[in-house]
């Protein structure tokens, strides 16, 4: 078979070298598989050896948990929950009732410090621990307030300040 | 690798619990960390939430009935813990959810544990504009390469709805990245 040696056509420089890549791009484009402009990685890093050090941290927290476990009868369980709610109310509302009327004096120092602490720190105390620290054997919430708290005020407070009802330990729902 | 069913049984048995829990933490720490990190963005926050997630798993393992997969259950706890953490953070700072997300992205620029370039930072800005669910679906599918069936178990949403969410998220992100 004779070859046509009188071919007078030319191609742009590098045409055949880049043909494969251009063909691949066209096939991808027509198949709707155009490469996304979204980056493949998101750029987050972790401190060196983080994944080795986090394990003992978690395991030590479970050991602490074991030490804290106390079996409670349902009635007592509810009592501690209620006492914990009362403790939180006293700490929060005593600050609100006292504020604004008079400048803060020495006697108020403890409350303001406690309020600041609660504002600035994540409190990891459980309701059991709170209940154990503050004794409410013979005291009612309204005994320490100048005005009685109505049910509506309490509900409003709980609605605004409690994210998870389990925090109150009134009702306990497992993750299932 | 230990079978999941065996691991659950060992976790519920007081005798083998400690050892089994260590295996569980070692098996899932990285996957859960990255899932959490992509929600809370900051490493220290992610560390806190990761530890809380495992503690919740430890406390509630007896309530795990085994009718779903263990990792789905753990991912669900991690997701809830992360979202609750952000809610508490915004409340503590006295700002709205959206403002918090914007601040979190702004903070990334000075974050030593964020090595992203300009486009990766822009991606985070785009993600901050998405509704929580769309963002979750996108990161779980795109970065964690989870299957729709797996995401469906975690987020308790149908596969069809997840596909729609993902498609919508991709379109929004691409549009954001293309914009000047």
Interface residues (C-beta under 8 A of the other chain):
Chain A: X36 X37 X38 X39 X41 X42 X43 X44 X45 X46 X47 X50 X51 X54 X55 X57 X58 X59 X61 X62 X65 X163 X164 X174 X175 X176
Chain B: X18 X21 X22 X25 X26 X29 X30 X33 X34 X37 X38 X41 X43 X47 X50 X51 X54 X55 X56 X58 X59 X60 X62 X63 X64 X65 X73 X76 X77 X84 X87 X88 X113 X114 X115 X116 X117 X119 X120 X121 X123 X124 X142 X143 X170 X173 X174 X177 X178
